[in-house]
Amino acid sequence: MTDSVPAHLTIVDDVVTTGATVQALAEVALQAGAKCVDIWAIARTPLAHS
C-alpha cells in the first residue's frame, strides 16, 4: 500500500449543486500531489435564471 496520490484522479459525484464539494476535494487532491483532477457528475441542479 502506498501513501501517495495518483497523478490523475477522477471524482464522480451523483449530483452537483454548487460545485463546492468537488472543488474542495479537487483542491485537497492537488495539494496532496495530484497533477490533474477530473470531475464527472451524473446530474446537476438547474441553473438559477436571473
N, C-alpha and C positions, 0 to 999 in steps of 0.2 A: 504494500500500500504506500502511496506517496502523498505528501502534503502539498504538492504543487498544484497550481490551477492550469488546466489545459489552455493552450494559446488561443483556441477558438471555441467559444461557448454559444449554445443556443438555449434561450429561455423560452419556454412555452407557457402561455397564460390562457386561461379559459375565456376571460372577458377583460378587456381593457376599458377602464372608465376614464381616469385622468392620465394614466401613464406613470403616476408617481411610484408605484410599487416596482414596476420593471425598470424604471430609471434608477431607483435606489439599488436594485440588485445588480444592474449593469455597472454602476459606479464602483460598488464594492468589488466586483469581479475584476474590473480594470485595475483598481488599486492593488489587488492581490496578485497581479501579473498577467492577466489575460490580455491578449493583443486585439481581439475582436469579439464583440458580443452581438449576436443576432437576437431579435425579439420576434417571436411568432405568436399570433393570437388567433383564437378560434372565432371570436366576435368582439365587437366594440359597441359601446353605447352610442346612441345617435349624438351628433354634434348639436350644440345649442344654436338656435337661429337668433341672431341679434337684429 
